[in-house]
Amino acid sequence: MRGYLRQRNKGSWELSVDVGSDPVTGKRRRHFETISGNKSAAQKRLAEVMTEISRGSYVKTPRDLTVAEYLRNWLRDYVEVNCAPKTIESYGMIIEKHVIPEVGNIHLAKLEPR
């Protein structure tokens, strides 16, 4: 896995990271991101993305994906594969009953900590 930085203009950096190949098509996949700020901020973000990829926690999220869609995908793709049946049931109930009614309609790109 490789990551690259390039300066776009003053105060703006573009990072590019090889994410691997698509298992279906075999085509190369890459993550691109523009970072505002200095070079050290861009290097820090590059390291974060590369760490996510190496840990297997990297998810490229489309701008129109909502919290509800993301959580349901997570339940299906991760929890159902890696957790016990009772845990799957418990997580599903918590997400459907408590999380989705409160924040499920928010787009992931607009989600903020507050």
N, C-alpha and C positions, 0 to 999 in steps of 0.2 A: 504494500500500500504506500502510495506516495502522496504528498501534499505540496502545493506550490502557492506562493504569494506573488502578486505583482501589483505595483502601484498604478492605479487608474489615473488619478490626478492628486493634487495636494489634499491630504486629509482623507483619502479614499483608497482602500485596498481591496483587491479581489482575491479570494482564496479558491483553490480548486483542489479537490481530493478525489482520487480514484476509489470508488466504492466497491469495485469488483465487477464481475460480469453478470448479466441477467441470466438466471438459470433456464429460462424458456427460450430466449432468442440467442443467447451467447454474446450479445453486444456489450460493449464496455459501458459502465455506468459511472457518472461523475457527479459530485456535489459542487455547486458553485454558490458563492455567497459574497456579497459586498459588505465591507466593514468600514464604518466611518470612524476616523480617529487616527492615532499614530500607528507606527509599525508594530510596536510591542503589543497593542490591543489586538491587532490582526494576528500576530503570532500566537497569542493566548487563545483566541478563538479557533485557530487552525489546530492547535494541540487538543482542544476540547472535542472538536469534530473527529479527529483521528482516534482519540480515546474511545469515543462512542462507537465508532466503527469497529475497533479492535475488540471491544467488549460485547458487541452484538446488539447494542441498545440504540443504534442509529436508526432513525425513521425520518424519511423525507416526507414532509406533510404538505399536501396541496393546500392552497390558500382557502379553498371553499370547504374544507373538512371541518365539521363541527366537533365539539367535545363528545357529544353522544355517539357520533359515528366512530370516532377514534376509540372510545372506551369499548364499544361493542366489538370492534375489530380486535382490540387487545384481548378481550375475553375469549374470542374465538381462536385467535392465532397463537396466543401465549399461554393464557391461564388454562384452557382446556387441554393443552399439550403437557404442561409442566406441573400441574397441581392435582391434589386429591379431589375426588368428587364432592365432598362436603365443602371444601374451600371454594370450588367452582360455584357451587350453589350459593354460598354466603356472599362471595364477591358480586355475583350477578344480582342478588337481591339488593345489596347496598347500592350498587350503581343504578339500577332501575328505579328504586324507591326513593333514594336520597340525592344522589349526585345529578343525574340527568334532569329531574324536574327543576333543579336550581340553576345549573350552568350548562345544560346539554345543548342549548341553542346557540351558544357562543362559538364563533369560529376560532379555531386554534391559533391562527395568526393574530387574533385580537385579544387573546387570553392574557390577563395581567395578574400579578400576585395579590393585588389588593382585593 
